[in-house]
Amino acid sequence: MNTLTIIGLGAGDFNQLQMGVYKKLKAAKKLFVRTIDHPVLEELAAEGITFESFDKIYEKHDAFQPVYAEIAESLIAVTAIEDSMYAVPGHPLVAEQTVQLLIKAADEGTFNLVIEGGQSFLDPIFGALKIDPIEGFQLLDGTSFSMHDINMRQHILIAQVYDTFSASEVKLTLMEKYEDEYPVTVVTAAGSSQEKIVTVPLYELDQSVEVNNLTTVYVPPVNSQEEALRDWTTFRTIIATLRGPNGCPWDQKQTHESLKKYLLEEAHEYLAAVDAEDDFAMIEELGDVLLQVFLHAQIGEDQGYFTLEDVLASVSEKMIRRHPHVFGDVAVEDADGVVANWEAIKAEEKGNSDKPLLDGEYRASSALQTAFNYQNRAAKVGFDWPDVEGAWDKFAEEWQEFRHEVTNGSSISRLDELGDVLFTLVNLARFYKLSPEEAILHANEKFARRFGYVEAQVKASGKLFADFTLDQLDRFWNEAKQLEREKEL
């Protein structure tokens, strides 16, 4: 088998090139370079060393991944014929995706692979910025990283920032976590005679700074919680502090039981924001829901029973397990198939059980939701009308029985029949895939809004409610309805 030798050109100019690397480059019979845009290569060419670059491949593609793949394929093809050498900027094993592709190909046993030295750009970067990597740092690829990769409390080095376009993409990604004015430093040709260091506000990263293939963007660690409000760790720290020894007395005394009503209230307020199609309110209300989740997780951690990581692991594992059509090889045709598969997996997880089917479906906070859960559980074992017409017939039957008891029955029988009417209404909601809980929340919110308008008109008149007839008050109500319709148009 022939051998492909990969060697690093270092991070600086010719004066920083290691002697051993220089000798190997001079001795190479077939030398390829990823790009000619490196300060060492001009000197090597002046000494008569010949090489072939892959710069033309960059011109063929709009993204970097196909470029790297074609370079690797080209080198594999050449090595199948004869030994060859491939020179890359810096060190071959630092931020070189073509090398990773070649390592993977070599593992298949079609050619030998030798990786030689070369100084990576990291040492001169640390020296230029005067930072100690033991404090913690991240090396990210500017062509592919996302905001989820960022640890705001570490030194962040972003490589592969080649041009204005890539700098713009990096800027936009960073702006999802950092403020626009956050300082970032652009380091070019670190450790060489052309070294250049410029610090700018983040929003200027792609505007006032020249970048090239020797450019690295440095983002310093945040200095305060206020600078990292978009970071999950910040919020977790805030909750732990509130529950801690020097925290808030109210938060310290809360329990899972005492917080139940707040979780329900916040969920309802979020649903109201959804109904109002108010994005800003959704942000605020989702934050309040998230607060409740983090508080419960912190209480679990304080008591030594579970942590937020346990919660995340549980739900993540469940999502992967119950979505084999996404994370596995199961095929489903549509959303109904997804639901059927989900229920089959749930049943398999629970196994055979002697517990009553309705166990676990009761909700103390909502009789409507309990009714919905009971009916849904019974329907899954076949105790259900074959279609919605049966549910409508049952509603008509219960409605007549209720009316009969209103005329002829006692308060106890009327209450019983009213319960049956409400229960059949929940059944109808289930058939039409509506949430009865959400429906009554919407109705309550709508009533409060319209009655608020009626109350405002009464107050504006300088009179009391008792001074108006029902018809007059009803006209105010209809005005409120009309104003709502006009807003919707």
C-alpha positions in Angstrom: 0.0 0.0 0.0 1.1 3.5 -0.7 1.5 6.1 2.0 0.0 9.5 2.4 1.9 11.8 4.8 0.1 14.8 6.3 2.3 17.5 7.6 1.6 20.9 9.3 3.0 24.2 8.0 2.7 25.9 11.3 0.7 29.0 12.3 3.2 31.7 11.3 5.6 32.7 8.6 8.7 31.0 7.3 10.8 32.0 10.3 8.5 30.0 12.6 8.6 26.8 10.4 10.1 23.9 12.3 13.4 22.6 10.8 12.2 19.0 10.7 9.0 20.0 8.8 11.1 22.1 6.4 13.4 19.1 5.6 10.4 16.8 4.9 8.8 19.4 2.6 12.0 19.7 0.6 12.3 15.9 0.3 8.7 15.4 -0.8 8.3 14.0 -4.3 4.6 14.7 -4.6 3.5 17.6 -2.5 -0.1 18.9 -2.2 -1.3 21.9 -0.1 -4.9 22.6 0.9 -4.5 26.3 0.0 -1.7 28.4 -1.3 -2.8 31.2 1.0 -0.2 30.6 3.7 2.9 32.8 4.4 5.3 29.8 4.4 4.5 28.7 0.9 5.8 31.8 -0.9 9.2 31.2 0.6 9.1 27.5 -0.2 8.3 28.3 -3.8 11.2 30.7 -4.0 13.4 27.9 -3.0 12.2 25.8 -5.9 9.9 23.5 -4.0 6.9 22.6 -6.2 3.5 21.8 -5.0 -0.1 21.7 -6.1 -2.9 23.4 -4.2 -6.6 22.6 -4.0 -7.8 26.3 -4.2 -9.7 25.5 -7.4 -12.0 23.2 -5.5 -13.0 26.0 -3.2 -14.3 27.9 -6.3 -16.5 25.0 -7.3 -18.6 24.9 -4.2 -20.8 27.2 -2.1 -20.1 25.4 1.2 -17.0 24.1 2.9 -18.2 20.5 3.5 -18.2 19.4 -0.2 -14.8 21.2 -0.6 -13.3 19.1 2.2 -14.8 15.9 0.8 -13.5 16.5 -2.7 -10.0 17.3 -1.4 -9.9 14.1 0.6 -11.2 12.1 -2.4 -8.5 13.6 -4.7 -5.7 12.7 -2.2 -7.0 9.2 -1.8 -7.0 8.8 -5.6 -3.4 10.1 -6.0 -2.1 7.9 -3.1 -3.6 4.9 -4.8 -1.0 5.5 -7.5 2.0 6.7 -5.6 3.2 8.0 -2.2 2.3 11.6 -1.6 2.4 14.4 1.0 -0.3 16.8 2.0 0.5 20.0 3.8 -2.0 22.0 5.8 -1.9 25.2 7.9 -1.1 24.8 11.5 -1.1 21.3 13.0 -2.8 18.5 11.0 -5.0 17.5 14.0 -6.2 20.9 15.0 -9.2 22.3 13.1 -8.5 20.4 9.9 -11.6 18.6 8.6 -9.9 17.2 5.5 -7.5 15.4 7.8 -10.4 13.9 9.8 -11.9 12.6 6.5 -8.6 11.1 5.5 -8.2 9.4 8.9 -11.6 7.8 8.5 -10.7 6.6 5.0 -7.4 5.2 6.1 -9.1 3.1 8.8 -10.6 1.1 5.9 -7.1 -0.2 5.1 -6.7 1.1 1.5 -3.6 3.2 2.2 -1.2 4.0 4.9 -1.5 7.3 6.7 1.3 9.1 8.5 0.7 12.4 10.4 3.8 14.6 11.1 4.2 17.6 13.3 3.6 21.3 12.8 2.8 24.0 15.3 -0.9 24.6 15.7 -2.3 28.2 15.8 -3.3 27.7 19.5 0.0 28.4 21.2 0.7 31.7 19.4 -3.0 32.7 19.9 -2.7 32.1 23.7 0.5 34.1 23.7 -1.0 37.0 21.7 -4.1 37.2 23.9 -2.2 36.5 27.1 -4.7 33.9 28.3 -4.1 30.7 30.2 -6.1 27.8 28.7 -6.2 26.0 32.0 -9.0 28.5 32.9 -11.1 26.7 30.3 -11.5 27.4 26.6 -13.5 26.2 23.6 -12.3 25.9 20.1 -15.2 26.2 17.7 -15.5 25.9 13.9 -16.8 29.2 12.5 -18.4 27.4 9.6 -20.6 25.1 11.6 -21.0 26.0 15.3 -24.4 27.0 16.8 -25.3 29.1 19.8 -26.0 25.8 21.7 -22.3 25.0 21.6 -21.2 28.2 23.4 -20.1 28.2 27.0 -20.2 31.9 27.9 -18.0 31.4 31.0 -15.0 30.1 29.1 -12.5 31.6 26.6 -13.9 31.0 23.2 -11.7 30.7 20.0 -13.5 30.6 16.7 -11.4 29.3 13.8 -12.3 29.0 10.1 -13.4 32.6 9.8 -12.1 33.1 6.2 -13.9 36.1 4.9 -16.6 38.8 5.4 -19.4 36.3 4.8 -18.1 33.8 7.4 -17.5 36.6 9.8 -21.1 37.8 9.4 -22.4 34.3 10.1 -20.2 34.1 13.2 -21.5 37.5 14.3 -25.2 36.6 13.9 -24.7 33.3 15.8 -22.9 35.1 18.7 -25.6 37.7 18.8 -28.1 35.0 19.8 -26.2 34.8 23.1 -24.2 38.1 23.6 -25.2 41.7 23.6 -24.4 43.7 20.4 -21.8 45.8 22.2 -19.9 42.8 23.7 -16.2 43.1 22.9 -14.6 40.5 20.6 -11.0 40.3 19.4 -9.9 39.4 15.9 -6.4 37.9 15.8 -4.7 37.5 12.4 -1.4 35.7 11.8 -0.6 35.2 15.5 3.0 34.7 16.3 4.3 36.0 12.9 5.7 39.3 11.8 2.3 40.1 10.3 0.5 39.5 13.6 -2.5 41.8 14.0 -4.9 42.1 17.0 -8.1 44.2 16.9 -10.9 44.4 19.4 -14.3 45.6 18.3 -17.9 45.5 19.5 -19.6 42.3 18.3 -21.9 44.2 15.9 -18.8 45.4 13.9 -17.2 42.0 13.5 -18.0 41.8 9.8 -17.8 45.5 9.0 -14.5 47.1 10.2 -12.2 44.2 10.5 -10.2 42.5 7.7 -10.2 38.7 7.9 -8.5 35.9 6.1 -7.6 32.2 6.5 -5.2 33.1 9.3 -7.9 34.8 11.3 -9.2 33.6 14.7 -12.1 35.3 16.6 -11.7 35.4 20.4 -14.7 35.9 22.7 -13.7 36.5 26.3 -15.6 35.0 29.2 -18.5 37.0 30.7 -17.8 38.9 33.9 -21.3 39.0 35.4 -24.6 37.2 35.3 -26.1 40.3 33.6 -23.9 39.6 30.6 -25.1 36.0 30.4 -28.9 36.2 30.8 -29.4 34.0 27.7 -27.4 31.2 29.3 -29.1 28.3 31.0 -26.4 28.1 33.7 -27.2 31.7 34.7 -30.9 30.9 35.4 -30.0 27.8 37.3 -27.6 29.7 39.4 -30.2 32.3 40.2 -32.7 29.7 41.3 -30.1 27.9 43.4 -29.2 31.3 45.0 -32.8 32.1 45.8 -33.2 28.7 47.5 -29.7 28.9 49.2 -28.8 30.0 52.7 -28.6 33.7 51.8 -31.5 33.6 49.4 -35.2 34.6 49.5 -37.3 33.5 52.6 -40.3 32.9 50.4 -38.4 30.7 47.9 -36.6 28.8 50.7 -39.8 27.6 52.3 -41.5 26.4 49.1 -42.3 22.7 48.6 -43.5 20.7 45.6 -47.0 20.8 47.2 -47.0 24.6 47.9 -46.0 25.3 44.3 -48.6 23.2 42.6 -51.1 26.1 42.2 -48.5 28.4 40.7 -47.6 25.9 38.0 -51.2 25.6 37.1 -51.7 29.4 37.1 -48.7 30.0 35.0 -49.7 27.4 32.4 -53.1 29.0 32.2 -51.6 32.5 31.7 -49.4 31.1 28.9 -52.4 29.6 27.2 -54.1 33.0 27.4 -51.1 34.6 25.7 -51.3 32.0 22.9 -55.0 32.8 22.4 -54.1 36.5 22.3 -51.4 35.7 19.7 -49.1 37.9 21.8 -45.5 36.8 21.2 -44.0 39.1 23.9 -46.5 37.8 26.4 -45.7 34.2 25.4 -42.0 34.9 26.1 -42.8 36.3 29.6 -45.3 33.5 30.5 -43.1 30.7 29.2 -40.4 32.2 31.4 -42.8 31.9 34.4 -43.6 28.3 33.5 -39.8 27.6 33.2 -39.3 29.2 36.7 -41.7 26.6 38.2 -39.9 23.8 36.5 -36.5 25.0 37.8 -37.9 25.6 41.2 -39.3 22.0 41.5 -36.0 20.6 40.1 -34.0 22.7 42.7 -36.2 21.4 45.5 -35.6 17.9 44.4 -31.8 18.6 44.4 -31.9 20.3 47.8 -33.7 17.3 49.3 -31.3 14.8 47.6 -34.0 13.0 45.6 -33.3 14.2 42.0 -31.6 16.9 40.0 -32.4 18.9 36.9 -30.0 16.5 35.0 -32.3 13.6 36.0 -35.3 15.5 34.6 -33.5 16.2 31.3 -32.2 12.6 31.0 -35.6 11.2 31.6 -37.5 13.3 29.1 -34.7 13.1 26.5 -34.5 9.3 26.8 -38.3 9.1 26.5 -38.4 11.3 23.4 -35.8 9.2 21.7 -37.5 5.9 22.7 -41.0 7.0 21.7 -39.9 8.4 18.3 -38.3 5.4 16.6 -39.6 6.9 13.3 -37.2 9.8 13.8 -34.3 8.3 15.8 -34.7 4.7 14.6 -35.8 2.7 11.6 -39.5 2.5 12.2 -41.7 3.9 9.4 -45.0 5.7 9.9 -47.3 7.2 7.3 -48.8 10.1 9.1 -49.5 11.8 12.5 -52.1 9.1 13.4 -49.5 6.5 12.9 -47.2 8.4 15.2 -49.9 8.5 17.9 -50.6 4.8 17.5 -47.0 3.9 17.8 -46.5 6.2 20.8 -49.4 4.5 22.7 -48.0 1.0 21.8 -44.6 2.0 23.2 -46.2 3.4 26.3 -48.2 0.2 26.8 -45.0 -1.9 26.4 -43.1 0.3 28.9 -45.8 -0.1 31.5 -46.2 -3.9 30.9 -48.9 -5.9 32.5 -50.5 -4.2 35.5 -53.3 -5.1 37.8 -53.9 -1.4 38.6 -57.3 0.0 37.6 -57.2 1.6 34.2 -58.2 5.0 35.5 -55.5 5.2 38.2 -53.3 8.2 37.7 -55.8 10.1 35.5 -57.4 12.1 38.3 -56.5 15.8 38.4 -57.3 17.6 41.7 -56.8 20.9 40.0 -59.3 20.4 37.2 -62.6 18.4 37.1 -62.8 19.1 33.4 -59.4 17.6 32.7 -60.2 14.6 34.9 -63.3 13.9 32.9 -61.3 14.2 29.7 -58.6 11.9 31.0 -61.1 9.3 32.1 -62.9 9.2 28.8 -59.7 9.1 26.8 -58.4 6.2 28.9 -61.7 4.3 28.5 -61.7 4.9 24.8 -58.3 3.3 24.4 -59.7 0.0 25.5 -62.7 0.3 23.2 -65.3 1.7 25.7 -66.4 4.5 23.3 -68.9 5.5 20.7 -68.0 4.4 17.2 -68.4 7.9 16.0 -69.4 11.4 17.2 -73.1 10.9 16.4 -73.3 8.5 19.4 -71.9 11.3 21.6 -74.4 13.8 20.3 -77.3 11.4 21.0 -76.0 10.9 24.5 -75.8 14.7 25.0 -79.4 15.1 23.8 -80.5 12.4 26.2 -78.7 13.9 29.2 -79.9 17.4 28.4 -83.5 16.2 28.4 -83.0 14.4 31.7 -81.5 17.5 33.2 -84.4 19.6 32.1 -86.8 17.1 33.5 -85.1 17.2 36.9 -85.1 21.1 36.8 -88.9 20.9 36.7 -89.6 17.9 38.8 -86.5 16.9 40.7 -84.6 17.9 43.8 -81.4 19.9 44.1 -79.4 16.7 44.4 -80.9 15.1 41.3 -80.5 18.4 39.4 -76.8 18.5 40.4 -76.4 14.9 39.3 -77.9 15.4 35.9 -76.0 18.7 35.3 -72.8 16.7 35.9 -73.9 14.2 33.3 -74.5 17.1 30.8 -71.1 18.5 31.4 -69.5 15.1 31.2 -71.1 14.5 27.7 -69.9 18.0 26.6 -66.4 16.9 27.5 -67.0 13.8 25.4 -68.0 15.9 22.4 -64.9 18.0 22.9 -62.8 14.9 22.8 -64.3 13.7 19.6 -63.6 17.1 18.0 -60.0 17.1 19.4 -60.7 20.1 21.5 -59.4 20.7 25.0 -62.4 21.4 27.4 -59.9 22.9 29.9 -58.6 25.3 27.3 -62.1 26.1 26.1 -63.3 27.1 29.5 -60.2 29.1 30.1 -60.8 30.9 26.8 -64.5 31.5 27.8 -63.5 32.9 31.2 -61.0 35.2 29.7 -63.4 36.4 27.1 -66.1 37.0 29.7 -63.7 39.0 32.0 -62.6 41.1 29.0 -66.1 41.9 27.8 -67.5 42.5 31.3 -64.6 44.8 31.9 -65.8 46.9 29.0 -69.3 46.9 30.5 -68.0 48.0 33.8 -65.9 50.8 32.2 -69.0 52.2 30.4 -70.9 52.2 33.7 -68.1 54.0 35.5 -67.8 56.5 32.6 -71.4 57.4 32.9 -71.0 58.4 36.6 -73.9 56.1 37.5 -74.2 52.7 39.4 -75.0 49.3 37.9 -78.4 49.5 39.6 -79.2 52.6 37.4 -79.1 50.5 34.2 -81.6 48.0 32.9 -80.4 44.6 31.7 -81.1 45.6 28.1 -78.8 48.7 28.5 -76.1 46.6 30.1 -76.5 44.0 27.3 -76.0 46.8 24.7 -72.6 47.5 26.3 -71.8 43.8 26.1 -72.7 43.8 22.4 -70.5 46.9 21.8 -67.6 45.0 23.4 -68.2 42.0 21.0 -68.4 44.4 18.0 -65.1 46.1 18.9 -63.4 42.7 19.2 -64.7 41.7 15.7 -63.3 45.0 14.3 -59.9 44.3 15.7 -59.8 40.9 14.1 -60.5 42.3 10.7 
